[in-house]
Amino acid sequence: GNYQMMQSMYDQVGFLFRIRSSLNFYKEAMCAPGRTIVIEHAGMRLKLIRYAVNKFTQKEVQDYFEKQAGAVDREDRCSTFVLCTNDIDRSAKDCIELYRKRWGGSRRRSGT
């Protein structure tokens, strides 16, 4: 999954993806007072960003996973995603915009 990919890519390339609630640091991000925190985990420095996903991006994510897996799981229906990046210097706003673009969500801006 994403965790193994994150570990293998950490020193190689910048990454940005959504993490699942099964990761033990997901709860840290959801309970943090601000929307962005930087953590140390397993020798990695990571920025976690709580993102109130807009409906268009959420639909794109759901459609993709329904095509891939034949179903949409509970986490794909959440109104808040937690994004994870090793690009500590990139702003939360830029990370969210990159995530939207990945899903085609920059065409409609109905959320932050």
C-alpha positions in Angstrom: 0.0 0.0 0.0 0.9 3.6 0.3 3.0 3.1 3.5 5.4 0.7 1.8 5.6 3.0 -1.2 6.2 6.0 1.0 9.1 4.3 2.8 10.8 3.2 -0.4 10.3 6.6 -2.1 11.2 8.8 0.9 14.8 9.6 0.0 14.2 9.2 -3.8 11.5 11.6 -4.8 8.8 14.0 -3.5 5.4 12.4 -2.9 1.9 13.5 -2.0 -0.9 11.1 -1.4 -3.9 10.5 0.9 -3.4 8.3 3.9 -5.9 5.9 5.4 -7.2 5.8 8.9 -5.4 2.5 9.5 -2.1 4.3 9.7 -1.2 5.1 13.3 -0.3 8.7 12.6 -3.7 9.5 10.8 -5.3 10.2 14.2 -2.5 12.8 15.0 -3.5 14.7 11.9 -7.2 14.5 12.6 -6.7 15.7 16.3 -4.1 18.4 15.6 -5.3 22.0 16.4 -4.3 23.3 13.0 -4.8 21.7 9.6 -1.1 21.0 9.1 1.4 19.2 11.3 4.9 17.9 10.7 5.8 14.6 12.3 8.8 12.3 12.6 7.8 8.7 11.9 10.2 5.7 11.3 13.0 8.0 10.4 10.9 10.0 8.0 9.9 13.7 8.4 6.4 14.0 7.0 3.9 16.8 6.6 0.2 15.8 7.2 -2.5 18.1 5.9 -6.2 17.8 6.8 -8.1 18.6 3.7 -11.9 19.3 3.5 -12.3 17.7 0.1 -14.6 19.4 -2.4 -17.5 17.4 -3.9 -16.0 17.3 -7.4 -12.7 15.9 -6.3 -14.4 13.4 -4.0 -16.5 12.2 -6.9 -13.4 11.7 -9.0 -11.8 9.7 -6.3 -14.9 7.6 -5.7 -15.3 6.9 -9.5 -11.7 5.9 -9.8 -11.8 3.4 -6.9 -15.1 2.0 -8.0 -13.6 1.3 -11.4 -10.4 -0.2 -9.9 -11.9 -2.2 -7.0 -15.6 -2.5 -8.1 -16.7 -0.6 -4.9 -16.1 2.5 -2.9 -15.1 2.1 0.7 -16.1 4.2 3.7 -12.9 6.3 3.6 -13.5 7.4 0.0 -16.8 8.9 1.1 -15.3 11.0 3.9 -15.6 14.8 3.7 -12.1 15.2 5.1 -8.9 13.5 3.7 -5.5 13.5 5.3 -2.7 14.2 2.8 0.9 13.2 3.4 4.0 14.6 1.8 7.7 14.5 2.3 8.0 18.0 0.8 8.0 19.8 4.1 8.7 23.2 2.5 5.6 23.2 0.2 2.6 25.0 1.6 -0.6 23.2 2.6 -2.4 25.3 0.0 0.0 24.1 -2.8 -0.3 20.5 -1.7 -4.1 20.6 -1.8 -4.0 22.2 -5.2 -1.7 19.5 -6.5 -4.0 16.8 -5.1 -7.0 18.5 -6.8 -5.1 18.6 -10.1 -4.3 15.0 -9.8 -8.0 14.2 -9.7 -9.1 16.9 -12.1 -10.5 18.9 -9.2 -8.9 22.2 -10.1 -11.5 22.8 -12.7 -14.1 23.4 -10.1 -13.2 25.1 -6.8 -16.0 24.5 -4.4 -14.0 23.8 -1.2 -10.8 24.3 0.6 
